[in-house]
Amino acid sequence: METIASFKVNHDKLKKGMYISRIDGDIVTYDIRMKLPNNKENDYLPTAASHTFEHLFATYARNTKYSDNVIYIGPMGCRTGFYFLVRDKITHEQALTIMQECMDFIINFEGKIPGSNKEECGNYLEHNLEGAKEVARDMKEVLKNWNREKMIYEQ
């Protein structure tokens, strides 16, 4: 079998940030890297915080003016980040703006987590809003000075 594109990225060189992972036709996949891969501190996204982050990230992105072009938001199995898939009608700069604004949305979110009822969520008991806010605060700093040029993986 052929090695898939995301496994060809040198994870030893990968830093926190937002990267263009791949472009397939009109679909752009962004790698939102929130933790260093294979880090010695065993510091990965906590499951409950990641779950809440996902609910808030999806809610925010699907309620922007770009919502018709948001395809998918989902966590990486390695717990180092998220994938964000959009149609190419959203520019790289607009996708970055969505991410930056989303961090503020999560940091400032109060109240009931969207989609967290038993009827709406397959693991409704495992959420952590404060943990999600902590992740968002960290990523806000990472993305503060991010730009299109930084979206390319280091070789």
C-alpha positions in Angstrom: 0.0 0.0 0.0 1.1 3.6 -0.6 2.1 5.8 2.3 -0.5 8.5 2.9 0.6 12.1 2.7 0.3 12.9 6.4 2.7 10.1 7.2 5.3 11.6 4.9 5.6 14.8 7.0 8.7 14.7 9.2 7.2 14.8 12.6 10.6 15.4 14.2 10.6 18.8 12.6 6.9 19.7 13.2 6.2 22.6 15.4 2.9 24.0 16.8 1.0 26.0 14.1 -1.3 25.8 11.2 -0.2 24.1 8.0 -1.5 23.3 4.6 -1.5 19.6 4.8 -2.9 18.8 1.3 -5.1 20.1 -1.5 -7.4 17.6 -3.2 -9.3 19.3 -6.0 -11.3 22.0 -4.3 -10.7 20.7 -0.8 -7.9 22.1 1.4 -6.9 20.2 4.5 -5.2 22.2 7.3 -3.1 20.6 10.0 -3.8 22.6 13.2 -0.9 21.3 15.2 -1.4 22.1 18.9 1.1 19.9 20.6 4.6 18.8 19.6 4.6 15.2 18.2 6.4 12.6 20.2 7.4 15.0 22.9 9.4 13.9 25.9 7.0 15.3 28.4 4.1 13.1 27.1 2.1 16.4 26.7 -0.8 15.6 24.4 -4.3 17.0 24.1 -6.3 15.7 27.1 -9.3 13.7 25.7 -12.1 15.7 27.5 -10.6 19.1 26.7 -10.1 18.0 23.1 -13.7 16.8 22.9 -15.0 20.1 24.1 -12.6 22.0 21.9 -14.0 20.1 18.9 -17.6 20.9 19.8 -16.7 24.6 20.1 -14.4 24.7 17.1 -17.1 23.1 14.9 -19.8 25.3 16.2 -17.8 28.4 15.6 -16.5 27.6 12.1 -20.0 26.4 11.0 -21.5 29.7 12.1 -19.1 32.0 10.3 -19.9 33.6 6.9 -17.8 30.8 5.4 -19.9 28.0 6.9 -21.1 26.7 3.5 -17.4 26.0 2.6 -16.5 24.2 5.9 -16.3 20.5 5.2 -14.9 18.8 8.4 -13.3 19.5 11.7 -11.9 16.6 13.6 -9.2 15.6 16.1 -6.0 13.7 15.1 -5.8 10.3 16.6 -2.3 11.1 18.0 -3.9 13.9 20.1 -1.5 16.5 18.8 -4.1 18.6 16.9 -7.0 18.8 14.6 -7.8 18.6 10.9 -9.8 21.5 9.3 -11.1 20.8 5.8 -12.6 23.6 3.7 -13.4 24.3 0.1 -10.8 26.4 -1.7 -13.3 29.3 -1.9 -11.9 30.1 1.6 -8.4 31.5 1.1 -5.5 30.4 3.3 -5.6 33.8 5.0 -9.3 33.5 5.7 -8.8 30.0 7.1 -6.2 31.5 9.4 -8.5 34.3 10.5 -11.2 31.7 11.3 -8.7 29.8 13.5 -7.6 33.0 15.2 -11.1 34.2 15.9 -12.1 30.7 17.0 -9.5 30.7 19.7 -11.1 33.9 21.1 -14.5 32.3 20.9 -13.4 29.3 22.9 -11.4 31.4 25.5 -14.5 33.6 26.1 -17.1 30.8 25.9 -19.5 30.5 28.9 -22.5 28.3 29.3 -23.6 25.0 28.0 -21.3 23.3 25.5 -23.1 23.0 22.2 -24.1 19.5 21.3 -23.3 18.1 24.7 -26.7 16.5 25.5 -26.9 12.7 25.7 -29.1 12.8 22.6 -26.6 14.9 20.6 -23.2 13.4 21.6 -21.8 9.9 21.8 -19.7 10.7 24.9 -21.6 13.5 26.5 -20.1 13.0 30.0 -16.5 13.6 28.9 -16.1 17.3 28.4 -13.8 19.9 30.0 -14.5 23.5 29.1 -11.6 24.9 31.2 -9.2 22.4 29.5 -10.5 23.5 26.1 -9.9 27.2 27.0 -6.4 26.3 28.1 -5.7 24.7 24.7 -7.2 27.8 23.0 -5.1 30.2 25.0 -1.9 28.4 24.0 -2.9 28.3 20.3 -3.9 31.9 20.3 -0.3 32.8 21.2 1.0 30.3 18.5 -1.2 31.8 15.8 -0.8 35.4 16.8 1.9 36.2 14.3 1.2 33.3 11.9 0.9 34.0 8.2 0.6 32.3 4.8 4.4 31.8 4.6 4.5 29.8 7.8 1.8 27.4 6.6 4.3 25.3 4.7 5.8 22.2 6.4 9.5 22.4 7.1 11.4 19.9 5.0 
